[in-house]
Amino acid sequence: MSTTTEAGPVPGPSEAAGPGESGPSPRGLVGRPLALSPSRAADFKQCPLLYRYRAIDRFPETPTQAQTRGTVVHSALENLFDMPAELRTQESADLLVEGAWAAMCEADPQLSDVVDESQSGRFVAEAQKLIATYYTMENPTAFEAESCEEHVEIDVDDVLMRGFIDRIDIAPTGEIRVVDYKTGRSPSEAYEAKALFQMKFYALAILRTRGVVPKRLQLMYLSDGQQLVYEPDRAELERFSRTLKAIWSAIRSAVASGDFRPRRSRLCNMCEHKARCPEFGGQVPPYPGPPPGFTP
C-alpha cells in the first residue's frame, strides 16, 4: 500500500476512472432511491444541512465556470475513448471539446449566464489547454479503456452505493486501474486523504462487484500535470467499508428525523445556501420529509 504524487508520462494499462461526481448535480438520478455517492458523503461530512439541501430538497445551484469547464473536458475525454486508437490525437480531442461545449449550450441555453457569449472562445481555449496537459501525462492511442463513465449502483454492506467512474483500465494480466480526471490543481499532502476518499469508494465498489482489489487508483490533475497514485489493499478497503456504513447510518438517521445540523467551516464562503442557513441568520425551510421509497 503506497501513496505517491508524481508527474510525467503514465504507463499504459499494464498498471492498473469519470467524471466522478462533481458538484451538486444529481446527473439524471432524480427519483431514484436515496443512495450514498462520494459527493454526497463529502457533503454530509462537511455539513449535514448542505447534504439535506442537495440530496433531499435539491435546491438548484448555479454552476461555476470551473465546474462547467470540468464537465466539458470530462465529456471530451469520455468520447475520445469511443474512437479508434489511431484517431485519439490531441487535434481530435480539441474538436471533441468544441463539440461538447456546443452540445451543452444547445441543451441548456442558461449556460450563457455562466459563460457569456463573448467569453466562449476563451472558455473553450482554457478547456483545450487542460486537454493539452492530459496528453503530456499519457498517450491514449497506446491502450484501450475497459470502460468510461461507468455507472456503479450496488447495495452491499447495508449501504446503497452509487457513482460514476471516469475510466477503468484492465491490463492483459488482469490488473485493474481506476482513473479519475480532475480539472483543478493537485492537493497538498495534507489534503491527499480527502482526495482519495472518492477513489477508495470506487475501489470498494469494484471489490464487491468483481471480487478483486484494483491494483492502482490514479487521480490525474489536468491543471498542473500532477498525479496522485495509490495502491490499496483488501484490509484497508474493508476498513473503509465500515467507514461508509457509519456515514450511511448517520445519513439515514438524519433523513428519518429531519435533524440536519449546520456545521460552520471556511467552506461556507463558497456556499450558495447562506440565506437558508441559521449560521448566517437565514431561515431553514420546512423539512419536506424523506424522499419517496425511503425506509428507516
C-alpha positions in Angstrom: 0.0 0.0 0.0 1.6 3.3 -1.1 0.8 6.9 -1.9 2.8 8.9 -4.4 2.4 12.2 -6.1 4.2 12.3 -9.4 4.3 14.0 -12.8 5.4 12.8 -16.2 4.3 10.1 -18.6 1.8 7.5 -17.3 2.4 3.9 -18.2 -0.3 2.1 -20.1 -2.9 -0.4 -18.9 -0.3 -2.8 -17.6 -0.9 -0.9 -14.4 -4.0 -0.8 -13.5 -11.5 6.5 -13.6 -15.0 9.7 -14.8 -16.4 12.2 -14.4 -16.8 11.0 -10.8 -19.5 13.1 -9.4 -18.6 16.7 -9.3 -20.8 19.4 -7.9 -24.3 19.1 -6.7 -25.9 17.8 -9.9 -28.0 14.6 -9.5 -26.9 13.7 -13.0 -30.3 12.4 -14.1 -30.9 10.4 -11.0 -33.8 12.4 -9.6 -36.5 10.0 -8.4 -34.0 7.2 -7.8 -33.7 5.7 -4.2 -31.6 7.7 -1.9 -28.0 6.4 -2.1 -24.5 7.2 -0.9 -22.2 8.7 -3.5 -18.7 10.1 -2.9 -20.0 13.7 -3.4 -23.0 13.3 -1.1 -20.8 11.6 1.5 -18.5 14.5 1.4 -21.4 16.9 1.7 -22.7 15.2 4.8 -19.2 15.1 6.4 -18.8 18.8 5.6 -22.2 20.0 6.7 -25.4 17.8 7.2 -27.6 20.8 6.3 -25.8 21.1 3.0 -26.4 17.5 2.4 -30.1 18.0 3.0 -30.3 20.9 0.6 -28.6 19.0 -2.1 -29.9 15.4 -1.7 -33.3 16.0 -0.2 -34.6 19.4 -1.2 -32.4 19.5 -4.3 -32.3 23.3 -4.4 -30.8 24.5 -7.6 -27.2 25.8 -7.6 -25.5 27.9 -10.2 -22.5 26.1 -11.7 -19.2 27.9 -11.7 -17.2 28.3 -14.9 -14.7 25.9 -13.4 -17.3 23.2 -12.9 -18.7 23.8 -16.3 -15.3 23.5 -17.9 -14.7 20.3 -16.0 -17.9 18.8 -17.4 -16.8 19.8 -21.0 -13.3 18.2 -20.5 -14.8 15.0 -19.0 -17.2 14.7 -21.9 -14.4 15.1 -24.4 -12.2 12.5 -22.7 -15.1 10.1 -22.5 -15.9 10.4 -26.2 -12.2 10.2 -27.1 -12.1 6.6 -26.0 -15.1 5.8 -28.2 -12.8 6.5 -31.2 -10.4 4.0 -32.8 -7.0 4.3 -31.0 -5.2 5.8 -34.0 -7.6 8.7 -34.1 -7.3 9.7 -30.5 -5.0 12.6 -31.3 -4.9 15.9 -29.5 -6.4 17.5 -32.5 -9.4 15.1 -32.2 -9.7 15.8 -28.5 -9.7 19.6 -29.2 -12.6 19.1 -31.6 -14.4 17.0 -29.1 -14.1 19.9 -26.6 -15.7 22.2 -29.1 -18.5 19.7 -29.8 -19.1 19.0 -26.1 -19.4 22.8 -25.4 -21.7 23.3 -28.4 -24.0 20.4 -27.3 -24.2 21.7 -23.7 -25.1 25.2 -24.9 -27.8 23.8 -27.2 -29.2 21.6 -24.4 -29.1 24.4 -21.8 -29.4 28.0 -23.1 -29.0 29.2 -19.5 -25.3 28.4 -19.7 -24.9 31.8 -21.2 -25.4 33.1 -17.6 -22.3 31.1 -16.6 -20.2 31.8 -19.7 -21.1 34.9 -21.6 -21.0 34.6 -25.4 -18.1 37.0 -25.6 -16.1 34.6 -23.3 -17.0 31.4 -25.2 -13.8 31.4 -27.2 -11.6 31.9 -24.2 -13.6 29.3 -22.3 -13.0 26.6 -25.0 -9.3 27.5 -25.2 -8.9 27.0 -21.5 -10.6 23.6 -21.7 -8.3 22.7 -24.6 -5.3 23.7 -22.5 -6.4 21.1 -19.9 -6.6 18.6 -22.7 -3.1 19.5 -23.8 -1.8 18.8 -20.3 -3.6 15.4 -20.4 -1.5 14.5 -23.5 1.7 15.2 -21.6 0.6 12.6 -19.0 -0.4 9.6 -21.1 -0.8 8.5 -24.7 -4.4 7.5 -25.3 -3.5 5.9 -28.7 -1.4 3.3 -26.9 -4.1 1.4 -24.9 -7.8 0.6 -24.7 -10.0 1.6 -21.8 -12.2 -1.2 -20.5 -15.0 1.3 -19.7 -15.6 5.1 -19.4 -18.2 6.8 -17.3 -19.2 3.5 -15.7 -22.3 3.8 -13.6 -22.0 1.9 -10.3 -25.0 1.2 -8.2 -24.8 -1.6 -5.7 -26.4 -2.5 -2.4 -23.8 -4.1 -0.2 -22.7 -3.9 3.4 -26.1 -2.3 4.3 -25.1 0.6 2.1 -26.7 1.6 -1.3 -23.7 2.9 -3.2 -23.9 4.9 -6.4 -21.4 6.8 -8.6 -19.8 7.2 -11.9 -16.2 6.1 -12.6 -14.3 8.1 -15.1 -12.3 5.2 -16.5 -11.4 1.6 -15.8 -8.4 0.0 -17.5 -7.6 -3.7 -17.3 -4.1 -5.0 -18.1 -3.6 -8.1 -20.2 -2.6 -9.8 -17.0 -5.9 -8.8 -15.3 -4.8 -5.9 -13.0 -7.4 -3.1 -12.7 -6.6 0.6 -12.8 -9.2 3.1 -11.8 -8.6 6.6 -13.2 -10.3 9.8 -12.3 -9.7 13.1 -14.1 -9.5 16.3 -12.1 -9.5 19.7 -13.8 -8.2 21.5 -10.8 -4.8 21.6 -9.2 -3.3 18.7 -7.2 -3.9 18.8 -3.5 -1.3 19.4 -0.8 -0.1 16.4 1.1 -2.4 17.4 4.0 -5.5 17.0 1.7 -4.5 13.8 -0.1 -6.7 11.6 2.1 -9.7 13.7 1.3 -8.9 13.5 -2.4 -8.6 9.7 -2.2 -11.9 9.2 -0.5 -13.7 9.1 -3.8 -11.2 6.6 -5.3 -11.5 4.2 -2.3 -15.2 4.4 -2.8 -14.9 3.2 -6.3 -12.2 0.6 -5.4 -14.6 -0.9 -2.8 -17.4 -1.0 -5.4 -15.1 -2.9 -7.8 -14.1 -5.3 -5.0 -17.7 -6.0 -4.2 -18.8 -6.4 -7.8 -15.7 -8.1 -9.4 -14.1 -9.7 -6.3 -10.7 -8.1 -6.9 -8.9 -5.2 -5.4 -7.8 -2.7 -8.0 -4.1 -2.6 -8.5 -3.9 1.2 -8.8 -6.0 4.2 -8.1 -4.9 7.2 -10.2 -6.1 10.8 -9.9 -4.9 12.9 -12.9 -4.8 16.7 -12.2 -5.0 18.3 -15.6 -4.4 21.9 -14.3 -0.8 21.2 -13.2 0.0 17.8 -14.7 0.4 16.1 -11.4 -0.9 12.7 -10.4 -1.9 11.1 -7.1 -1.3 7.4 -7.3 -2.4 4.9 -4.7 -2.3 1.2 -4.3 -5.0 -0.1 -1.9 -5.2 -3.4 -0.2 -8.1 -5.6 0.8 -7.8 -4.9 4.6 -7.9 -1.2 4.0 -10.9 -1.4 1.8 -12.7 -3.5 4.4 -12.0 -0.8 7.0 -13.2 1.8 4.5 -16.4 -0.2 4.1 -17.1 0.2 7.8 -16.5 4.0 7.5 -19.1 4.2 4.7 -21.5 2.2 6.7 -21.2 4.6 9.6 -21.7 7.6 7.3 -24.7 6.0 5.7 -26.2 5.1 9.1 -25.9 8.7 10.2 -27.4 10.0 7.0 -30.4 7.6 7.3 -31.0 8.7 10.9 -31.0 12.3 9.8 -33.3 11.7 6.9 -35.7 9.9 9.1 -35.7 12.6 11.8 -35.2 15.6 9.7 -32.4 16.7 12.0 -29.7 18.1 9.8 -27.4 20.4 11.9 -25.3 23.0 10.1 -21.6 22.8 10.5 -19.7 26.1 10.0 -16.3 26.0 8.3 -14.2 28.0 5.9 -16.0 26.2 3.0 -19.1 28.2 4.0 -17.7 31.1 2.0 -18.5 29.2 -1.2 -21.9 28.0 -0.2 -25.0 29.3 -2.1 -27.4 28.4 0.8 -26.4 31.1 3.3 -29.9 32.6 3.1 -31.3 29.2 4.3 -28.6 28.7 7.0 -29.1 29.7 10.6 -25.3 30.1 11.0 -25.7 33.2 8.8 -29.0 34.4 10.1 -31.0 32.5 7.5 -34.2 30.6 8.0 -34.3 26.8 7.4 -37.3 26.0 5.2 -39.8 23.3 6.4 -38.4 19.8 6.0 -40.0 18.1 3.0 -39.7 14.7 4.6 -37.8 11.6 3.4 -37.8 11.0 -0.3 -40.2 8.5 -1.9 -39.2 4.9 -1.2 -37.1 5.7 1.9 -37.5 3.3 4.7 -35.9 4.0 8.1 
